[in-house]
Amino acid sequence: MSYRVGDHSTSDFSQRYRDEEEMKKWGHLLEKVSNPIHRLEKYLTNKGMITEEKTAKLRNDAKLSVRESLKAASVLQKPHLDSLFEDVYESIPPHIEAQR
């Protein structure tokens, strides 16, 4: 079980379409059961399928990989703004075309 407690992005304000009591209920529940990644990690550790050391190494390797990717991406030329609309719609709706 998982539940996105935060907004989708900085342009999203989920309180517009989510009830505050619903969000509180899920927040309390998730505090009890932890997040799905930690639950899976605990399950695999308890079953002897992975060790805490291996988990720490995987996390560190992933962090380093992400940092290297960000560093490599930061020197790339930014795409043209119009490419923002490519590969999203088969045909661009009029309200999106007006934004373009």
C-alpha positions as CSV (number, residue, x, y, z in Angstrom):
1,M,0.0,0.0,0.0
2,S,1.2,3.4,-0.8
3,Y,-0.2,6.9,-0.8
4,R,1.2,10.1,-2.3
5,V,1.0,12.5,0.6
6,G,2.5,15.5,-1.2
7,D,1.6,17.4,-4.2
8,H,2.4,16.0,-7.7
9,S,4.7,19.0,-8.5
10,T,5.2,22.6,-7.6
11,S,2.3,23.6,-9.8
12,D,-0.1,21.2,-8.0
13,F,-2.0,22.1,-4.9
14,S,-3.6,18.8,-3.8
15,Q,-5.6,20.5,-1.0
16,R,-7.9,21.7,-3.8
17,Y,-9.1,18.2,-4.6
18,R,-8.3,16.3,-1.4
19,D,-10.1,16.4,1.9
20,E,-8.0,17.5,4.8
21,E,-9.3,14.7,7.0
22,E,-8.5,12.1,4.3
23,M,-4.9,13.4,4.2
24,K,-4.6,13.3,8.0
25,K,-6.0,9.8,8.1
26,W,-3.5,8.6,5.5
27,G,-0.6,10.5,7.2
28,H,-1.3,8.7,10.5
29,L,-1.7,5.3,8.8
30,L,1.6,5.7,6.9
31,E,3.4,6.7,10.1
32,K,2.4,3.3,11.5
33,V,3.2,1.1,8.5
34,S,6.2,3.1,7.1
35,N,6.7,3.6,3.4
36,P,6.7,0.8,0.9
37,I,10.5,0.9,0.2
38,H,11.3,0.5,3.9
39,R,8.7,-2.2,4.3
40,L,10.2,-4.2,1.3
41,E,13.7,-3.6,2.7
42,K,12.7,-4.9,6.1
43,Y,10.9,-7.9,4.5
44,L,14.0,-8.9,2.4
45,T,16.3,-8.5,5.4
46,N,14.1,-10.6,7.6
47,K,14.0,-13.3,4.9
48,G,17.8,-13.3,4.7
49,M,17.6,-12.2,1.0
50,I,19.6,-9.0,1.6
51,T,21.8,-7.6,4.4
52,E,21.8,-4.1,5.9
53,E,25.3,-3.7,4.5
54,K,24.2,-4.6,1.0
55,T,21.2,-2.2,1.3
56,A,23.6,0.6,2.4
57,K,25.9,-0.1,-0.6
58,L,22.9,-0.1,-3.0
59,R,21.7,3.2,-1.6
60,N,25.1,4.8,-1.8
61,D,25.7,3.5,-5.4
62,A,22.3,4.9,-6.5
63,K,23.1,8.3,-4.9
64,L,26.4,8.4,-6.7
65,S,24.8,7.4,-10.0
66,V,22.2,10.1,-9.7
67,R,24.8,12.7,-8.9
68,E,26.9,11.7,-11.9
69,S,23.9,11.8,-14.1
70,L,22.9,15.3,-12.9
71,K,26.5,16.5,-13.4
72,A,26.5,15.1,-17.0
73,A,23.0,16.6,-17.7
74,S,23.9,20.0,-16.4
75,V,26.4,20.7,-19.2
76,L,24.0,19.6,-22.0
77,Q,22.4,22.3,-24.1
78,K,18.8,22.9,-23.1
79,P,16.2,21.9,-25.6
80,H,14.1,24.5,-27.4
81,L,11.0,25.5,-25.5
82,D,8.7,24.2,-28.2
83,S,9.9,20.7,-27.7
84,L,8.0,20.7,-24.4
85,F,4.9,19.8,-26.3
86,E,6.4,17.0,-28.4
87,D,5.4,13.4,-27.7
88,V,2.6,14.4,-25.3
89,Y,-0.4,14.6,-27.6
90,E,-1.3,13.0,-30.9
91,S,-2.7,16.3,-31.9
92,I,-2.2,19.3,-29.6
93,P,-5.5,20.6,-28.1
94,P,-6.4,24.2,-28.9
95,H,-5.9,25.4,-25.3
96,I,-2.4,24.0,-25.2
97,E,-1.6,25.4,-28.7
98,A,-2.6,28.8,-27.3
99,Q,-0.1,28.4,-24.5
100,R,2.6,27.5,-26.9
